[in-house]
């Protein structure tokens, strides 16, 4: 994932309270994560609108046809090692 930049947004009170409630309920780790998830969903919707549902279905079918991605435990182990190494390099 590439590094992002901080952006300040203003939320109405109801939205802020709803986001905080979602965090307390365990739906998201933080308000920032909840907003990020919402932006990701918006981005996916936009992509679907741009490329069309038929193209999206075709891309998904090609991915499925390409075969299994591999053992998920191996994937998680590699990711964990990567991020532990990055954290150690930062002194965390």
N, C-alpha and C positions, 0 to 999 in steps of 0.2 A: 504494500500500500504506500502511495506517495504521501509525503508530508503535506499537511494542509495549512491553511492560514486562518487565524482567528477572525471571526466575523461577529459583530454585535447586532443582535436583533431585539426588537421590542415586542413583547407579547401582551395580549390583553389578560386581565386577571383570571378569567375563566380558563383560558388556555394554559396559563402558568400553573394553576391549581390542578388541572387535569394531568399535566405532565408530571408534577410532583406526586400525585396520587398513583400514577402508573409506576413510578420509581419505587414508592413505598410498597406497592403490591408485588414488586419483583418482576414486573414486565420488562424493565430496562435497568441497567446498572446506574444510570445517571440521567439527568435532564438532557445533557448533551448527547448521550447515546439514543435517547428517545427522538430527539430532533434529527439526529443523523439517520435513524431508521426511517423517519418520515420523508426525509430528502431522498434516501435510497429508493423508497417506494415511488415517489414522484418521478425520479429519474427513470425507473423501470417502465412506468406508465408512458412517459415521454418517448422512450426508446421504442416501445411497442407501437405507439402512434406513428412514429417516424418511419420505421421499417415495415410496419404492417404485421398483422397477426400471422399471415401465411408465411412470411419470411422467418418470423420468430419460430413458428412450428417447424419449419424446415431446418433451422439451425439446431433446434433441440433434437430432432430426429437424427441429424448427422452426428451429434454428440453421443447419443445413445448407440447408434450404429458403430461408432468408433471403438466400442468395447468398454469394459470396466475401467474405472479410474485407478484401481488398485486397492489394496487393503487400507481401510480407513484408519486403523490403529497405526500403521506405518506413517500415514500422512500426518496424523496428530503428533506422533513422536518427532517427526522431522520439524514440524512447526514449533513445537515446544522447545526443542533444542535450539532452533534459530532464535526465538525470542528470548530465551534464557541467555544466550550468547550476547545478544544485543544489549540486554539489561546489564549484564556483567561488564560489558565494554563501557557503559555509561556510569558504572559504579553503583548500580542499584542492587 
